[in-house]
C-alpha cells in the first residue's frame, strides 16, 4: 500500500513539474505587462453615466485583468500591448465610476453601480457597454466563461426587438 502511494505521489510531482516547465501556469497578473499608454479623453462626458465628470479618464471596457484571466496570460508582450492600447476597448469614464468598476466583469459592475456605498450611479448605456465588452472578447478570442451569459444576451434580445 505504501509503495503504491509513493509511486502515485512521485508521478503527481513529476507531472506537476512538467506542467510548470511547459509554461502552462503563467506568472501572476501585473498591469505593467500590458504596457498601456494613457491619453487624455476628448470629452468631459462619462460613457457609462452620460454625465459631465469632474475628473475623467480612459477605461478599458474589458479590463486588463479580466483579459489576463480569460486568455491573455499566455499572450506575447506585443499582443498584450496591442490589446491594452486598442481604442475599440476604451471609453471615457468619470474617475469615480472607473474606480468603482475596477476590473469587474459586467455583472459585478452592474452590482457595484447600485451597492449603496455612496458611489451609486446609473449606467445609462448598459447595452452599448455590454455589446462592446462582448465584441472585444470575441475579437481577441478571450473566454466569456466568467460572465453572466443571460445578462449579456438580454441586450441582444432587447436590441433585436426594437429593430
Backbone as CSV, one residue per row, in Angstrom:
resi,resn,N_x,N_y,N_z,CA_x,CA_y,CA_z,C_x,C_y,C_z
1,UNK,0.828,-1.192,0.000,0.000,0.000,0.000,0.874,1.257,0.000
2,UNK,1.899,1.301,0.909,2.781,2.459,0.983,3.537,2.648,-0.324
3,UNK,3.945,1.548,-0.928,4.671,1.617,-2.191,3.794,2.257,-3.276
4,UNK,2.528,1.876,-3.323,1.596,2.428,-4.304,1.415,3.926,-4.081
5,UNK,1.281,4.331,-2.834,1.120,5.753,-2.522,2.359,6.531,-2.953
6,UNK,3.566,5.991,-2.687,4.805,6.669,-3.080,4.877,6.835,-4.596
7,UNK,4.476,5.813,-5.328,4.507,5.881,-6.796,3.532,6.939,-7.293
8,UNK,2.343,6.968,-6.734,1.332,7.959,-7.129,1.837,9.373,-6.839
9,UNK,2.439,9.573,-5.669,2.962,10.894,-5.306,4.086,11.290,-6.258
10,UNK,5.007,10.357,-6.549,6.109,10.666,-7.464,5.588,11.036,-8.843
11,UNK,4.611,10.291,-9.338,4.037,10.597,-10.650,3.354,11.954,-10.648
12,UNK,2.621,12.239,-9.569,1.931,13.522,-9.471,2.927,14.674,-9.456
13,UNK,4.010,14.528,-8.689,5.030,15.571,-8.645,5.722,15.720,-9.991
14,UNK,5.985,14.617,-10.664,6.621,14.675,-11.985,5.723,15.403,-12.978
15,UNK,4.437,15.078,-12.962,3.502,15.747,-13.863,3.402,17.236,-13.541
16,UNK,3.374,17.574,-12.265,3.299,18.984,-11.866,4.537,19.736,-12.347
17,UNK,5.719,19.115,-12.221,6.960,19.759,-12.680,6.938,19.952,-14.192
18,UNK,6.478,18.959,-14.917,6.377,19.083,-16.370,5.408,20.192,-16.752
19,UNK,4.302,20.265,-16.049,3.279,21.285,-16.314,3.854,22.674,-16.081
20,UNK,4.581,22.840,-14.964,5.210,24.129,-14.669,6.262,24.470,-15.717
21,UNK,7.073,23.510,-16.090,8.137,23.736,-17.062,7.578,24.076,-18.440
22,UNK,6.412,23.568,-18.761,5.834,23.829,-20.081,5.267,25.240,-20.202
23,UNK,5.200,25.963,-19.080,4.697,27.333,-19.125,3.188,27.423,-19.073
24,UNK,2.506,26.326,-18.782,1.044,26.341,-18.717,0.578,27.280,-17.611
25,UNK,1.306,27.296,-16.515,0.960,28.204,-15.431,1.709,29.502,-15.692
26,UNK,0.982,30.543,-15.973,1.586,31.838,-16.273,1.911,32.563,-14.974
27,UNK,2.786,33.546,-15.083,3.070,34.387,-13.928,1.775,35.056,-13.505
28,UNK,1.798,35.651,-12.331,0.589,36.325,-11.867,0.370,37.626,-12.634
29,UNK,-0.840,38.122,-12.563,-1.219,39.338,-13.284,-0.405,40.534,-12.808
30,UNK,0.087,41.311,-13.764,0.758,42.579,-13.486,0.360,43.548,-14.591
31,UNK,-0.346,44.587,-14.229,-0.843,45.568,-15.196,0.278,46.105,-16.088
32,UNK,1.473,46.262,-15.533,2.604,46.806,-16.285,2.975,45.933,-17.486
33,UNK,2.660,44.645,-17.434,2.981,43.736,-18.547,2.245,44.112,-19.828
34,UNK,1.163,44.904,-19.695,0.360,45.278,-20.862,0.852,46.573,-21.522
35,UNK,1.725,47.294,-20.851,2.356,48.477,-21.443,1.334,49.448,-22.041
36,UNK,0.376,49.846,-21.219,-0.685,50.762,-21.649,-0.189,52.204,-21.627
37,UNK,-0.478,52.936,-22.701,-0.137,54.350,-22.794,-1.414,55.165,-22.631
38,UNK,-1.548,55.821,-21.493,-2.749,56.605,-21.230,-2.773,57.852,-22.108
39,UNK,-3.958,58.386,-22.297,-4.125,59.615,-23.065,-5.326,60.371,-22.525
40,UNK,-5.395,61.631,-22.870,-6.469,62.492,-22.375,-7.727,62.280,-23.217
41,UNK,-8.860,62.012,-22.587,-10.120,61.877,-23.327,-10.489,63.197,-24.011
42,UNK,-11.198,63.106,-25.103,-11.591,64.313,-25.840,-12.987,64.807,-25.448
43,UNK,-13.445,64.405,-24.289,-14.760,64.806,-23.787,-14.734,64.828,-22.265
44,UNK,-15.678,65.528,-21.687,-15.836,65.533,-20.230,-17.061,64.714,-19.823
45,UNK,-17.696,64.081,-20.808,-18.900,63.270,-20.565,-18.495,61.812,-20.379
46,UNK,-18.914,61.222,-19.266,-18.618,59.813,-18.996,-19.478,58.898,-19.847
47,UNK,-18.862,57.915,-20.472,-19.562,56.955,-21.319,-20.661,56.223,-20.551
48,UNK,-20.353,55.734,-19.370,-21.302,54.899,-18.623,-22.496,55.688,-18.083
49,UNK,-22.253,56.910,-17.617,-23.303,57.674,-16.948,-23.937,58.747,-17.827
50,UNK,-23.237,59.157,-18.877,-23.735,60.229,-19.731,-23.683,61.584,-19.045
51,UNK,-22.965,61.686,-17.935,-22.886,62.928,-17.169,-21.501,63.545,-17.293
52,UNK,-21.462,64.859,-17.083,-20.193,65.570,-17.060,-19.425,65.150,-15.811
53,UNK,-18.140,64.920,-15.987,-17.296,64.429,-14.891,-16.369,65.521,-14.385
54,UNK,-16.142,65.538,-13.081,-15.132,66.431,-12.509,-13.744,65.961,-12.940
55,UNK,-13.566,64.669,-12.941,-12.304,64.060,-13.364,-12.653,62.929,-14.321
56,UNK,-12.058,62.922,-15.485,-12.368,61.887,-16.479,-11.079,61.211,-16.919
57,UNK,-11.166,59.911,-17.144,-10.024,59.167,-17.660,-10.508,58.100,-18.617
58,UNK,-9.577,57.353,-19.147,-9.897,56.286,-20.094,-10.069,54.980,-19.328
59,UNK,-11.145,54.284,-19.630,-11.405,52.975,-19.024,-11.306,51.911,-20.090
60,UNK,-10.730,50.776,-19.724,-10.751,49.597,-20.586,-12.099,48.908,-20.356
61,UNK,-12.897,48.788,-21.388,-14.198,48.125,-21.278,-13.978,46.703,-20.758
62,UNK,-13.100,45.947,-21.417,-12.640,44.665,-20.890,-11.338,45.008,-20.182
63,UNK,-11.353,44.949,-18.872,-10.170,45.364,-18.112,-8.976,44.474,-18.456
64,UNK,-7.799,44.993,-18.193,-6.582,44.230,-18.460,-6.551,42.957,-17.607
65,UNK,-7.025,43.065,-16.372,-7.047,41.887,-15.501,-8.056,40.856,-16.001
66,UNK,-9.222,41.313,-16.425,-10.237,40.416,-16.985,-9.655,39.704,-18.209
67,UNK,-8.988,40.454,-19.068,-8.372,39.854,-20.257,-7.328,38.819,-19.847
68,UNK,-6.494,39.176,-18.887,-5.454,38.265,-18.402,-6.062,36.948,-17.918
69,UNK,-7.138,37.073,-17.147,-7.773,35.886,-16.564,-8.593,35.090,-17.571
70,UNK,-8.856,35.663,-18.742,-9.678,34.946,-19.721,-8.911,34.607,-20.994
71,UNK,-7.585,34.574,-20.900,-6.791,34.096,-22.032,-5.532,34.869,-22.339
72,UNK,-5.437,36.129,-21.920,-4.281,36.950,-22.272,-3.020,36.595,-21.492
73,UNK,-3.157,35.792,-20.466,-1.981,35.413,-19.671,-0.906,34.763,-20.544
74,UNK,-1.324,34.086,-21.591,-0.381,33.372,-22.442,0.011,34.141,-23.703
75,UNK,-0.414,35.392,-23.802,-0.081,36.207,-24.967,1.355,36.699,-24.898
76,UNK,1.874,37.046,-26.058,3.187,37.679,-26.131,3.077,39.100,-25.584
77,UNK,4.215,39.689,-25.256,4.231,41.068,-24.765,3.647,42.010,-25.810
78,UNK,3.923,41.738,-27.063,3.431,42.583,-28.150,1.912,42.541,-28.249
79,UNK,1.336,41.353,-28.119,-0.116,41.233,-28.214,-0.792,41.886,-26.999
80,UNK,-0.183,41.754,-25.821,-0.733,42.403,-24.623,-0.740,43.920,-24.817
81,UNK,0.335,44.450,-25.365,0.413,45.890,-25.597,-0.622,46.342,-26.624
82,UNK,-0.786,45.564,-27.694,-1.789,45.885,-28.707,-3.177,45.933,-28.081
83,UNK,-3.498,44.945,-27.267,-4.795,44.900,-26.596,-4.982,46.112,-25.686
84,UNK,-3.990,46.393,-24.859,-4.100,47.485,-23.885,-4.321,48.832,-24.557
85,UNK,-3.789,48.995,-25.746,-3.853,50.286,-26.428,-4.859,50.317,-27.571
86,UNK,-5.673,49.291,-27.691,-6.706,49.218,-28.729,-7.875,50.119,-28.322
87,UNK,-8.064,51.189,-29.050,-9.085,52.177,-28.672,-10.513,51.654,-28.817
88,UNK,-10.701,50.534,-29.489,-12.038,49.931,-29.540,-12.454,49.447,-28.152
89,UNK,-11.472,49.274,-27.275,-11.714,48.789,-25.923,-11.646,49.929,-24.905
90,UNK,-11.628,51.154,-25.351,-11.524,52.313,-24.458,-12.790,53.149,-24.495
91,UNK,-13.166,53.678,-23.353,-14.248,54.659,-23.261,-13.844,55.701,-22.224
92,UNK,-14.313,56.944,-22.412,-14.080,57.952,-21.372,-14.974,57.639,-20.180
93,UNK,-14.409,57.748,-18.994,-15.176,57.393,-17.797,-14.898,58.378,-16.680
94,UNK,-15.944,58.707,-15.937,-15.758,59.519,-14.743,-14.835,58.730,-13.808
95,UNK,-13.871,59.414,-13.233,-12.868,58.746,-12.411,-13.452,57.866,-11.319
96,UNK,-14.479,58.373,-10.623,-15.084,57.590,-9.532,-15.783,56.338,-10.054
97,UNK,-16.405,56.445,-11.222,-17.078,55.280,-11.812,-16.028,54.264,-12.251
98,UNK,-14.970,54.734,-12.871,-13.900,53.853,-13.309,-13.281,53.131,-12.108
99,UNK,-13.055,53.860,-11.028,-12.508,53.238,-9.818,-13.469,52.205,-9.247
100,UNK,-14.751,52.511,-9.272,-15.762,51.586,-8.773,-15.812,50.321,-9.631
101,UNK,-15.739,50.494,-10.957,-15.783,49.359,-11.878,-14.557,48.484,-11.695
102,UNK,-13.392,49.107,-11.604,-12.158,48.342,-11.452,-12.004,47.315,-12.557
103,UNK,-11.717,46.098,-12.194,-11.533,45.030,-13.177,-12.772,44.143,-13.297
104,UNK,-13.897,44.647,-12.822,-15.127,43.855,-12.778,-15.650,43.494,-14.169
105,UNK,-16.238,42.327,-14.240,-16.985,41.899,-15.423,-18.362,42.573,-15.343
106,UNK,-19.143,42.568,-16.415,-20.431,43.288,-16.428,-21.343,43.044,-15.226
107,UNK,-21.513,41.812,-14.831,-22.431,41.518,-13.721,-22.006,42.244,-12.446
108,UNK,-20.719,42.192,-12.131,-20.234,42.844,-10.919,-20.225,44.358,-11.051
109,UNK,-19.963,44.853,-12.254,-20.013,46.298,-12.481,-21.431,46.806,-12.248
110,UNK,-22.411,46.102,-12.748,-23.808,46.487,-12.547,-24.155,46.471,-11.061
111,UNK,-23.733,45.449,-10.355,-23.982,45.347,-8.905,-23.314,46.508,-8.168
112,UNK,-22.085,46.825,-8.539,-21.351,47.910,-7.869,-22.002,49.268,-8.108
113,UNK,-22.676,49.421,-9.238,-23.316,50.704,-9.530,-24.493,50.967,-8.596
114,UNK,-24.930,49.953,-7.902,-26.098,50.067,-7.005,-25.793,49.560,-5.605
115,UNK,-24.543,49.606,-5.203,-24.170,48.954,-3.949,-24.548,49.715,-2.688
116,UNK,-25.033,50.957,-2.827,-25.464,51.710,-1.659,-24.321,52.212,-0.795
117,UNK,-23.107,52.227,-1.328,-21.948,52.667,-0.547,-21.559,54.108,-0.868
118,UNK,-22.496,54.873,-1.391,-22.235,56.276,-1.635,-21.721,56.592,-3.033
119,UNK,-21.409,55.593,-3.811,-20.933,55.821,-5.168,-22.000,55.429,-6.187
120,UNK,-23.246,55.342,-5.744,-24.304,54.898,-6.649,-24.344,55.767,-7.909
121,UNK,-24.477,55.123,-9.020,-24.577,55.802,-10.309,-25.398,54.914,-11.224
122,UNK,-26.008,55.526,-12.212,-26.820,54.773,-13.151,-26.028,54.601,-14.436
123,UNK,-25.899,53.361,-14.879,-25.231,53.071,-16.149,-26.288,53.246,-17.236
124,UNK,-26.230,54.368,-17.948,-27.275,54.697,-18.919,-27.032,54.053,-20.291
125,UNK,-25.836,53.598,-20.525,-25.520,52.967,-21.816,-25.173,51.490,-21.594
126,UNK,-25.993,50.831,-20.777,-25.706,49.457,-20.387,-25.543,48.536,-21.590
127,UNK,-26.502,48.529,-22.507,-26.438,47.588,-23.632,-25.293,47.918,-24.585
128,UNK,-25.012,49.180,-24.744,-23.870,49.555,-25.586,-22.569,49.058,-24.936
129,UNK,-22.472,49.206,-23.624,-21.317,48.699,-22.876,-21.220,47.179,-23.004
130,UNK,-22.314,46.475,-22.753,-22.302,45.010,-22.798,-21.948,44.505,-24.196
131,UNK,-22.455,45.160,-25.225,-22.157,44.774,-26.606,-20.685,45.009,-26.911
132,UNK,-20.184,46.155,-26.526,-18.771,46.497,-26.738,-17.885,45.480,-26.016
133,UNK,-18.237,45.168,-24.780,-17.499,44.201,-23.969,-17.430,42.854,-24.690
134,UNK,-18.579,42.394,-25.148,-18.659,41.095,-25.805,-17.862,41.091,-27.121
135,UNK,-17.955,42.175,-27.891,-17.228,42.249,-29.167,-15.713,42.252,-28.962
136,UNK,-15.249,42.924,-27.928,-13.810,42.922,-27.634,-13.367,41.514,-27.238
137,UNK,-14.160,40.862,-26.408,-13.835,39.481,-26.006,-13.735,38.580,-27.238
138,UNK,-14.688,38.720,-28.161,-14.671,37.915,-29.380,-13.471,38.253,-30.261
139,UNK,-13.202,39.530,-30.445,-12.115,39.963,-31.315,-10.761,39.414,-30.856
140,UNK,-10.587,39.293,-29.567,-9.318,38.814,-29.017,-9.383,37.350,-28.572
141,UNK,-10.457,36.684,-28.907,-10.657,35.269,-28.579,-10.454,34.996,-27.085
142,UNK,-11.030,35.873,-26.277,-10.985,35.702,-24.832,-12.241,34.961,-24.387
143,UNK,-12.116,34.146,-23.381,-13.267,33.380,-22.908,-14.274,34.297,-22.223
144,UNK,-15.510,33.879,-22.268,-16.572,34.607,-21.561,-17.155,33.745,-20.453
145,UNK,-16.435,32.710,-20.067,-16.955,31.782,-19.063,-17.142,32.437,-17.696
146,UNK,-16.439,33.538,-17.418,-16.610,34.214,-16.128,-17.734,35.243,-16.170
147,UNK,-18.500,35.272,-17.254,-19.566,36.251,-17.416,-20.940,35.625,-17.246
148,UNK,-21.895,36.465,-16.897,-23.281,36.058,-16.815,-23.849,36.120,-18.233
149,UNK,-23.987,34.970,-18.860,-24.402,34.900,-20.262,-25.807,35.470,-20.468
150,UNK,-26.698,35.265,-19.498,-28.064,35.795,-19.615,-28.043,37.319,-19.634
151,UNK,-27.183,37.896,-18.807,-27.084,39.343,-18.738,-26.584,39.920,-20.066
152,UNK,-25.566,39.288,-20.648,-25.047,39.748,-21.938,-26.091,39.543,-23.039
153,UNK,-26.783,38.417,-23.000,-27.785,38.109,-24.037,-29.002,39.014,-23.930
154,UNK,-29.315,39.520,-22.741,-30.504,40.357,-22.579,-30.432,41.598,-23.463
155,UNK,-29.254,42.113,-23.697,-29.120,43.304,-24.555,-29.342,42.952,-26.019
156,UNK,-28.817,41.839,-26.458,-29.005,41.491,-27.872,-30.495,41.209,-28.150
157,UNK,-31.199,40.651,-27.173,-32.643,40.414,-27.345,-33.396,41.732,-27.402
158,UNK,-33.081,42.646,-26.460,-33.814,43.910,-26.442,-33.511,44.745,-27.671
159,UNK,-32.296,44.673,-28.190,-31.949,45.432,-29.388,-32.609,44.843,-30.631
160,UNK,-32.731,43.509,-30.683,-33.372,42.906,-31.859,-34.887,43.139,-31.828
161,UNK,-35.468,43.343,-30.645,-36.900,43.617,-30.551,-37.242,45.047,-30.968
162,UNK,-36.252,45.936,-30.886,-36.512,47.336,-31.255,-36.209,47.609,-32.712
163,UNK,-35.590,46.667,-33.425,-35.155,46.900,-34.804,-36.155,46.546,-35.793
